[in-house]
Each structure stands twice: as C-alpha cells, then as structure tokens.
Amino acid sequence: METLQYIIRKLITGIPLLLGVTFISFMLMVYFGPDKTYELLGKNATQEQIDEIRHQLGYDQPFFIRYADYLKELVTLDFGHSDSTGEPVSGLLGRTMPISLALIIPGFVLGNLIAIILALTAAYHRGSWVDRLIMGFSVVGMSISFLIVIIAFQILLSSSYGLNLFPVRGWNMSTFGNYLSYVTVPTLATVFVSLGYNTRFYRAVIVEEMTRDHVRTARAFGVPPARLFYKNILKNCMIPIITRVIFSIPLVVISGSLLIESYFGIPGVGKVTFDAITTGDQPVLKAVVGMTAVLFVMAQLVTDILYRAVDPRVTLK
C-alpha cells in the first residue's frame, strides 16, 4: 500500500518535470525546427497557397493551442503520420522499438556487469599493477571516439581485411543464430566504449565505500574478502550504481542506438530518429522527444523504488 501511494505521488510530482521538458523541446521545434511550407510548395508559391498549406499543417494556430495538441498526442499516443513515409508514427515506433531494445540490451547489460567486475578487481588491488592496468584500459576506452571503435570492430570482424565472420550491415532476427551474427559487432563496440566510463565510475564508488568505518571494522574482525566485498561494500554501493544504470537507459535507447543503427543500417528507433532529423519529420521528432521525457520520469520512479529494495533504510516519502 505504501509503495502504491508513493508511485501515485511520484507520478503526480513528475508531471511538472514532464511539462517543462516537453514545453522547452516543443518550443525549440516550433521556432527552430524545419518549416515544411516551402518544401511542399516550392519557392514560387502564391500567398493563398502558402496560407492554405500552413493552415493544413497547423502552423497558423496559436503556440499554446499547438502545445496542447502535442500533450494530447502524448496522452493518447496518437502522433499522426510521418511526413516522410505516411506511416502512423505510433505504429512506426511500435515496430522499431523492439529492434532497438534487442540491439542495445546485450551491450548495455554486459558493459555494466563487466565494468562492475573490473571495478571490484581494481579496487581490491588498489595501487597495484592490476589496478593501473585496468584504469589504463579505461582511459583508452574513454579516449577513442565511438565512431572509430565501430569502424575498427567492423573492419576487424566483418571485412575481408579481418576475420570476415559477421555481416557488415543490416538486421535479421528470424532465427537466434541470425540475431547473434548481426548483434555481435554492435555489442562489442558498445561494451568497449562503455567499459571505460563505467569502470572508472564504479571503481570510484567502491573505493570510497572501502574507506568507511564499518568496512575497516569488518576487516579487523577477519571477515573473508569475498564476503567483505559482497556484503559490506558492493551492497552499500548499489544506490549510485542503480542511479547510473537506470538513468542511462533512456539515453542508451535513443542516442546510443542512433549512431549504431545509422552506421549499420539497422531499422530501429535510432535510425528512424536520424532520418527524421535529416528530413525534418516533425511528427516523428515530437514523438521521440516526448517519449524520451516520459522515460526519464519513469526512470526516476523506478530508481527510487529500487533504492528501497536494496537498502531498507531508505523510506518512500
């Protein structure tokens, strides 16, 4: 009952945040976004033709009327039709989102799990050559552009100059084997890049926890290292770890998949967003921006609930 009441309160308090994000993003799209009028009519259109097409596009409506219509679209999930393809935007996102999730989830999960293991290893051997080696690898991963990493893995694993084991472009999920062949190279590139940032962050959190009084006391009483790291250190580090993981999800789903899908020609929501940016497809852009804002509000809610699950001292208020 307490959790349900908290969820309701959190959803209510998340409304101002959602309104603020959608208002700013909608204002930017209205005043700085593409104007489809002259693209549809050309440069030699008459004033009557311009007025008519602007009326059809809704450009002649007051700003707040258009913003209210945008909020209605978010609530009803009816974003109209894509300007580029004519396909319903809701159907477009419903078709592409599962592809993006299937593409991103393996790299996201592996990147965080391996980073936690490496961070624990580095923290346990703090100051030794093992720690310096892991941190050096992390710096290298952080220093290299994501695009360069993608190209390098593609040349190494997918071209005749390398091992030529995996497809160069495209996407196929008809069988599990096909899925693995297409997802391997993007996953390895994602893991390589994310390991640097994640490992350094998790190591810093773990090392800070290692200096706590309760950890020194447990070590003085002879608690085995494995139990010490699991019960006294890692469990107490879960709140910053959960925060980083959960709040990374909206960014990974949208911005992370945008570069990978555009480069590999994968028909996910990232590729759709990239195409919408380049063509000025406002219905798709408004849907993506709005759904991203909703994801952030939901991430905040899930994060607070997970805090309570991993640390009973946290209260849901």
VEXMAR-136702 format. One record per atom (N, C-alpha, C, O): x, y, z. Coordinates in steps of 0.1 Angstrom, whole numbers, plus 2048, in hexadecimal, padded with zeros to 3 digits. Layout:
VEXMAR-136702
XYZ;...
END
This chain:
VEXMAR-136702
8087F4800;800800800;80980D800;8068167F9;81380C808;81C818809;82381A7FC;8258257F7;82780F7F5;82E8107E8;8248167DE;82881F7D6;8188117DE;80E8167D4;80B8257D6;80B82D7CC;80A8297E3;8088387E5;8148407E1;81284B7DC;82083A7E3;82C8427DF;82C8437D0;83084D7CA;8298387C9;8298397BA;81F8437B5;82384B7AC;8138447BB;80984E7B7;80F85C7B9;80E8657B1;81585E7C5;81A86B7C8;82586F7BF;82687A7BA;82E8657BC;8398687B3;83586B7A5;83B87479E;82B8647A0;826867793;820875792;82187C788;81987979D;81388779E;81E89179E;81D89B797;82988F7A6;8338997A7;83C89879A;8438A2798;83B88E792;84388D786;83C89577B;842897770;82F89977D;8288A0772;82F8AD76F;8308B1763;8328B6779;8398C2776;8468C076E;8498C8765;84E8B6772;85A8B376A;8578B075C;85E8B4753;84D8A775A;8498A374D;8448AF745;8488B1739;83C8B874B;8378C4744;8438CD740;8438D3735;84C8CF749;8588D7747;8608D273B;8648DA732;8638C573B;86C8C0730;8648C1723;86A8C5719;8588BD723;8508BD716;84E8CB711;84E8CE705;84C8D571B;84A8E3716;8568E8710;8558EE705;8628E6716;86E8EB710;8718E5703;8758EC6F9;8708D8703;8738D16F6;8698D46EB;86D8D66DF;85D8D66EE;8538DA6E4;8558E86DF;8548EB6D3;8598F16E9;85C8FF6E5;8688FF6DB;8689076D1;8728F76DE;87E8F76D5;87A8F16C7;87F8F66BD;8718E76C7;86D8E16BA;8658EB6B2;8658EB6A6;85C8F36B9;8548FC6B2;85B9086AC;85990C6A1;86590E6B5;86C91A6B0;8799176A9;87D9206A1;87E90C6AB;88B9096A4;88B8FC69C;8948F8696;87F8F569C;87E8E9694;87B8EC686;8798F8682;87B8E267D;8798E466F;86A8E966C;8618E4672;8698F2662;85C8F665E;8598EF650;8618F1646;84F8E7650;84C8DF644;8458E6639;8428E162F;8418F363C;8398FA632;83F8FB625;8398F761B;84B901624;852903617;8578F6611;85A8F5605;85A8EC61A;85E8DF615;8538D860D;8558D2603;8468DB612;83B8D560B;8368DD5FF;8318D75F5;8388EA600;8338F35F5;83E8F75EB;83A8FB5E0;84A8F85EF;8548FE5E7;85690D5E9;84F9125F2;85E9135E2;8629215E4;85892B5DE;8589375E1;8509275D4;8489305CC;83992F5D0;8319325C7;83692B5DC;8289295E0;8229375E2;8289405E6;8159375E0;80D9445E3;80A9445F2;80B93A5F9;8069505F6;803952604;7F7949608;7F6944613;7ED9485FF;7E2940602;7E6931604;7E192A60D;7EF92C5FC;7F491F5FD;7FC91D60B;7FA913611;80392760E;80B92661A;802926626;80491E630;7F892F626;7EE92F631;7E7922633;7E491D63E;7E391C627;7DC910628;7E490462D;7DF8FD636;7F1903629;7F98F862E;7FD8FA63C;7FE8F0644;7FF906641;80290964F;7F6906657;7F7901663;7EA908652;7DE904659;7DC8F565B;7D98F0665;7E08EE650;7DF8DF650;7E98D965A;7E78CF660;7F58E065A;8008DB663;7FD8E0672;8048DB67B;7F48E9674;7F28EE682;7FB8F9686;7FB8FD692;8038FE67D;80C909680;805916684;80B91E68B;7F991867F;7F2924682;7EB924690;7E592F694;7EC919697;7E69186A4;7EF91F6AF;7FB9206AD;7E99256B9;7F192B6C4;7FA9206CA;7F79146CA;8059256D0;80F91C6D5;8099136E0;80C9076DF;8029186E9;7FD9106F4;7F29066F0;7F08FB6F6;7EB9096E5;7E29006DF;7E98F46D9;7E68E86DB;7F48F76D2;7FC8EC6CD;8038E46D7;8048D86D6;8078EA6E2;80E8E36ED;8038DA6F4;8078CF6F8;7F78DF6F6;7ED8D76FC;7EA8CA6F3;7E78BF6F8;7EA8CD6E6;7E88C16DD;7F38B76DE;7F18AB6DE;7FF8BC6E0;80B8B36E2;8098AB6EF;80C89F6EF;8058B16FA;8028AA706;7F789F705;7F889470A;7ED8A36FD;7E38996FA;7E888D6F2;7E48826F5;7F18906E9;7F88856E2;80087C6EB;7FF8706E9;8078826F5;80E87A6FE;805871707;808865709;7FA87770B;7F186F714;7EA86470C;7E9859711;7E6866700;7DF85D6F8;7E88546EF;7E484A6E9;7F58576EF;7FF8506E7;7FB8506D8;7FE8476D0;7F485B6D4;7F085D6C6;7F88696C1;7F38746C2;8038666BA;80C8716B5;80A8746A7;81287C6A1;7FF86F6A1;7FC872693;80586968A;80885E68E;80886E67E;80F866674;81D86D671;81E879672;82686566E;83386966A;83287265D;82C86E654;83987D65D;839885651;84187E646;83E88163A;84B876649;85387063F;84D863639;84E86262D;84785B641;84284E63C;83384D63C;82E844636;82C855644;81E854645;81984A64E;80D848650;822843655;81F83865E;81B83F66B;82184866F;811839672;80D83E680;81A83E689;82183468A;81C849690;82884A698;82883F6A3;8338396A6;81D83D6A9;81C8336B4;81F8266AF;82681E6B6;81A8226A3;81E81569E;82D81469A;83380A69B;832820695;840820692;84981E69E;85381669E;8468246A9;84D8226B6;84B8146BB;85480E6C0;83F80F6BA;83C8026BF;8437F76B7;8467ED6BD;8467FA6AB;84D7F06A2;85C7F16A4;8637E76A4;8617FD6A7;8707FF6A8;8767FD6B6;8817FA6B8;86E8006C0;8738006CE;8787F26D2;8827F16D8;8707E76CF;8767DA6D2;8837D76CC;88C7D06D2;8857DC6C0;8927DA6B9;89D7E16C1;8A87DB6C3;89B7ED6C5;8A57F56CC;8A87EE6DA;8B37EE6DE;89D7E96E0;8A07E36ED;8A87D66EB;8B17D36F3;8A47CE6E1;8AC7C26DE;8BB7C56DB;8C37BD6DD;8BD7D06D5;8CA7D46D1;8D27D96DD;8DE7D66DE;8CC7E26E5;8D37E96F0;8D57E06FD;8DF7E2703;8CB7D8700;8CB7D270D;8D77C9710;8DD7CA71A;8DC7C1706;8E87B9709;8F47C170D;8FB7BE716;8F77CB705;9027D4708;9017DC714;90B7DE71C;8F57E0717;8F27E8723;8F47DF730;8FB7E4739;8EE7D3730;8F07CA73B;8FE7C673D;9047C7748;9047C1732;9127BD733;91C7C8737;9257C673F;9197D4732;9227DF735;9227E3744;92C7E6749;9167E274A;9157E5758;91A7D9761;9217DC76B;9177CD75D;91C7C1765;92B7C0765;9317BF770;9317C1759;93F7C0758;9467CB75F;9507CA766;9407D775E;9467E3765;9467E1774;9507E577A;93B7DC779;93B7DA788;9457D078C;94C7D2796;9477C5784;9517BB788;95F7C1787;9677BF790;9627C977C;96F7CF77B;9717D9786;97C7DB78B;9677E178A;9687EB794;96B7E47A2;9737E97A9;9647D97A5;9677D27B1;9757CD7B1;97C7CD7BB;97A7C77A6;9877C27A5;9927CD7A7;99B7CC7AE;98F7D97A0;9987E47A2;9987EA7B0;9A37ED7B5;98D7EB7B6;98C7F07C4;9937E67CE;9997EA7D7;9917D97CB;9977CF7D4;9A67D07D3;9AD7CE7DD;9AB7D27C7;9BA7D37C5;9BE7E27C4;9C77E57BC;9B87EA7CB;9BA7F97CA;9C97FC7CB;9CF7F87D5;9CE8047C2;9DC8087C2;9E67FE7BB;9F18027B9;9E17F27B8;9EA7E87B2;9EA7EA7A3;9E37F279E;9F27E179D;9F27E178E;9E57DD788;9E27E277D;9DD7D578F;9D07D178A;9C77DD789;9C07DF77F;9C77E5794;9BF7F1794;9C37FB789;9BA800782;9D07FD788;9D580677D;9D280176F;9CE809766;9D27F476D;9CF7EE760;9C07F075D;9BD7F4752;9B77ED766;9A97EF764;9A67FE762;99E801759;9AB80776A;9A8815768;9AE81A75B;9A9823754;9BA815757;9C081974A;9B781573F;9B581C735;9B280873F;9A8804735;99C80D735;99680F72A;997811740;98B819741;98E82773A;98582C733;99982C73D;99D839737;99D838727;998841720;9A382D723;9A382B714;99582A70E;992830704;98C822715;97F821711;97782E710;96F830707;97A83771A;97384471B;97984D710;97285770C;98584B70C;98C855703;9888536F5;98A85C6ED;9848476F1;9828446E3;9738476DF;96A8436E7;97184D6D4;9648516CF;95C8446CD;96183A6C9;94F8456D0;9468396CE;9468356C0;9468296BC;94683F6B7;94583C6A8;9528356A4;95182B69C;95D8396A9;96A8326A6;96A8236AB;96E81A6A4;9648216B7;9638146BC;95A80B6B3;95E8006B0;94F8116AF;9468096A6;94D805699;94C7FA695;95480F693;95B80C687;966802689;9677F9680;96D803694;9787F9696;9737EB698;9787E1693;9687E96A0;9627DC6A2;95C7D7695;95D7CB692;9567DF68D;9517DB680;95C7D6677;95A7CC671;9677DD676;9727D966E;9787CC673;97B7C366B;9797CB680;9807BF686;9777B3685;97D7A8683;96A7B4687;9627A8688;9597A667C;95479B67A;9567B0674;94C7AF669;9517B165B;94A7B0651;95E7B4659;9637B764C;96D7AD648;9727A5650;9707AD63B;97A7A4635;9897A763A;99279F639;98A7B3640;9977B7646;9997B1653;9A47B1659;98F7AC659;98F7A6667;98B797666;98E79065D;982794670;97E786671;972783669;970777665;96A78D664;95F78B65B;955781661;95177865A;95278266E;949779674;93A77D675;931775676;93878A674;92A78F677;92679966C;92F79E664;91979A66A;9147A365F;9197B2661;91A7B666D;91B7B9656;91F7C6657;9147D065B;9167D9663;9087CE655;8FD7D7658;8F07CE658;8F07C3654;8E57D565C;8D87CF65C;8D47C9669;8DB7CB674;8C97C2669;8C37BD676;8BA7B1672;8B27B2669;8BB7A667A;8B279A678;8B1793685;8BA78F68C;8A479268A;8A178B696;89877F694;89177A69D;898779687;89076E684;89376268C;88B75A690;8A076068F;8A5755698;8AE75A6A2;8B47656A0;8B17536AC;8BA7576B7;8C87586B1;8D07616B5;8CC74F6A8;8D97506A2;8DB75C69A;8E676369B;8D1760692;8D276C68A;8D3779694;8DA782691;8CB77869E;8CB7836A8;8D97856AE;8DE7906AE;8E077A6B2;8ED77B6B7;8F77806AD;9007886B1;8F677C6A1;8FF780696;8FE78F694;908796691;8F2795695;8F07A3692;8F37AC69E;8F77B869D;8F17A76AA;8F27AF6B6;9007AF6BC;9037B76C5;9087A56B8;9157A46BF;91E7B06BD;9237B56C7;9207B56B1;9297C06AF;9257CD6B6;92C7D36BD;9187D16B5;9137DD6BC;9147DB6CB;9187E46D2;9127CE6D0;9137CC6DF;9217CE6E3;9247D46EE;92B7C86DC;9397C96E0;93E7D86E0;9457DC6E9;9397DF6D6;93D7EE6D5;9377F56E1;93D7FE6E7;92A7F26E4;9247F96F0;92B7F66FD;92D7FE705;92E7E96FF;9357E570B;9427EB70C;9467F0717;94A7EC701;9577F2702;957800706;95F80470F;94E808701;94D816704;947818712;94D82071A;93D811716;936813723;93F80E72E;93E81373A;94880572C;9507FF737;95980A73D;95A80A749;95E813735;96781D73B;960826745;964828750;95582C740;94D835749;94882D755;949832761;942822753;93B81A75E;945815768;943817774;951810763;95B80B76D;960816776;962813782;964821770;96982C778;95F831782;96283478E;95283277E;948836788;94682C793;94683079F;94481F78F;942815799;94E8137A3;94C8117AF;95A81479D;9668137A6;96681E7B0;96981C7BC;96382B7AC;9638367B5;9598347C0;95B8377CC;94D82F7BD;94382D7C7;9478227D0;9458237DC;94D8177CB;95180C7D4;95D8107DD;95D80C7E9;9678177D7;97281B7DF;96D8257EB;9728247F6;96482D7E8;95F8367F2;95882E7FD;95A831809;9508247F9;94A81B803;95481380B;951811817;95F810806;96980880D;96F810818;97580A821;96E81D818;974825823;96A82782E;96E82E838;95E82282D;955824838;95981C845;961813844;954821850;95881B85D;95380D85E;95B804863;94780A859;9427FC85B;94A7F2853;94B7E7857;9507F7848;9587EE840;9657EB847;96A7DF847;96B7F584C;9787F3854;9767EA860;97E7E2864;96A7EC867;9677E4872;9657D586E;96A7CC875;95E7D3863;95C7C585F;9697BF85B;96B7B385D;9727C7854;97F7C1850;9877BE85D;98E7B485D;9867C6867;98D7C4873;9897B787B;9907B1881;97C7B4879;9767A887F;97879C877;97379187A;97F79D86C;983791864;97878C85A;978781857;96F795856;96579184C;96C78E83F;97479583A;969782839;96F77E82D;96E788822;96378F821;97878A819;97779580F;96B794806;96479E803;967787802;95B7867F9;94F78B800;9477927FA;94D78780C;94178B814;94179A816;9377A1816;94D79F819;94F7AD81C;94B7B6810;9447C0811;9507B2804;94C7B97F8;93E7B87F4;9387C27EF;9387AC7F7;92A7AB7F3;9207B17FD;9187B97F9;9227AE80A;9187B3814;91B7C1819;9127C881B;9277C481B;92B7D1821;92E7DC817;92D7E881A;9327D880B;9367E3801;92C7E47F6;9267EE7F4;92B7D97EE;9237D97E2;9147DD7E5;90E7E57DE;90E7D77EF;9007D97F2;8FE7E87F6;8F47EE7F3;9087EE7FD;9067FC800;90A8057F5;9078117F6;90F8007EA;9128087DE;9068087D4;90780E7C9;8FC8007D7;8F17FE7CD;8E980A7CA;8E480B7BF;8E88147D3;8E081F7D0;8E68287C5;8DF82B7BB;8F382C7C5;8F98337BA;8F982A7AD;8F882F7A2;8FB81D7AF;8FC8147A3;8EE81479C;8ED815790;8E48127A4;8D681279F;8D381F798;8CD82078D;8D782A79E;8D4837799;8DA83978B;8D483D781;8E783578A;8EE83677D;8E782D772;8E5831767;8E4820776;8DF81776D;8D181B768;8CE81B75C;8C881E771;8BA82176D;8B982E765;8B282E75B;8C0838769;8C0845762;8C7844755;8C684E74C;8CF83A752;8D6838745;8CC83273B;8CF83472F;8C282C740;8B9824736;8B382D72C;8B482A720;8AC83972F;8A6841725;8B184671B;8AE84670F;8BC84A720;8C784F717;8CC84470E;8CF846702;8CE838713;8D382D70B;8C9829700;8CD8276F5;8BC828704;8B28246FA;8B182E6EF;8B08296E3;8B283B6F1;8B18456E7;8BE8486E1;8C18456D5;8C784F6E8;8D38546E2;8DD8496E0;8E484A6D6;8DE83F6E9;8E88346E6;8E482C6DA;8EE8296D2;8D882A6D8;8D48226CC;8D482A6BF;8D58246B4;8D48376C0;8D38406B4;8E083E6AC;8DF83C6A0;8EB83F6B2;8F883E6AA;8FA82F6A5;8FD82E699;8F78256AD;8F98186A9;8F081469E;8F480E694;8E38176A0;8D9814695;8DB81B688;8D981667E;8DF828689;8E282F67D;8EE82A676;8ED829669;8F882667D;904821676;902813670;906810665;8FB80A678;8F97FC673;8EC7FA66B;8EA7EF666;8E580566A;8D8804662;8CE7FB669;8C77F3662;8CD7FC676;8C37F467E;8B67FC67F;8B7807684;8AB7F667C;89E7FE67C;8987FF689;88D7FA68B;89F805693;89A8076A0;8958156A2;89581D699;8928196AF;88D8266B2;8988306B0;89683C6AD;8A582C6B2;8B08366B0;8B183A6A2;8B384569F;8B0830699;8B183368A;8A583C686;8A684567E;89983968B;88D841688;88F84F68D;88C859686;895851699;89885E69E;8A2866696;8A0872693;8AC85F692;8B7865689;8B086A67C;8B3875677;8A8861676;8A1865669;89887066B;897879663;891871677;88887C67A;88F88967B;88A893677;89B888681;8A3895683;8A889A675;8A78A6673;8AC89166D;8B2895660;8A789A656;8A98A264D;89A894658;89089864F;8868A2655;87D8A764E;8888A5661;87E8AF668;8718A966A;8678B0669;87089C66E;863895670;85F89867E;862891688;8578A3680;8538A868D;84A89E695;84D89D6A1;84189868F;83988E697;84188369E;83F8806A9;84B87E697;85487469D;85D87A6A7;85E8756B2;8628866A5;86B88D6AF;8638906BB;86888E6C6;8578956BA;84F8986C6;84C88C6CE;84C88C6DA;8498816C7;8468746CE;85386F6D6;85186B6E1;85E8706CF;86A86B6D5;86E8736E2;87286E6EC;86E8816E0;8718896EB;8678886F7;86B887702;85A8876F4;8518856FE;852878705;851877712;85486D6FE;856860704;86385F70C;863858716;86D866708;87A867710;87786D71D;87C869728;87087871D;86C87F72A;865876733;86787673F;85B86F72E;853865736;85D85A73B;85B856747;866856733;87084B738;878851744;87A84974D;87C85D744;88486374F;87B86475C;880861766;86F86775A;866868766;86485A76C;865858778;862850763;860842768;86D83D76E;86D835777;879841768;88683D76E;88784277C;88D83B784;88384E77E;88485478C;87B84C795;88084A7A1;870848791;86784079A;86D83379D;86D82E7A8;87182C792;87781E794;88381F79D;8868167A5;88C82979B;89882B7A3;89482C7B2;89B8257BA;88B8347B6;8878367C4;8828297CA;8858267D5;87A8217C2;8758157C7;88080B7C9;8808037D3;88A80A7C0;8958017C1;89E8057CD;8A47FC7D3;89F8127D0;8A68167DC;8A180F7E8;8A880A7F1;89480F7E9;88D8087F5;8907F97F5;8917F37FF;8907F37E9;8927E57E8;8A07E17ED;8A27D67F3;8AA7E97EA;8B87E57ED;8BD7EB7FA;8C67E6800;8B67F5800;8B97FA80C;8AD7FD815;8A6807812;8AA7F581F;89E7F7827;89E80482E;893808833;8A980A830;8A9817837;8A382282F;89F82D834;8A1820822;89B82A819;88C82A81B;88681F81A;88683581D;87783581E;87183C812;87784580C;86683780E;85E83D803;855848808;84A84580D;85A854806;85286080B;85086A7FF;84A874801;
END
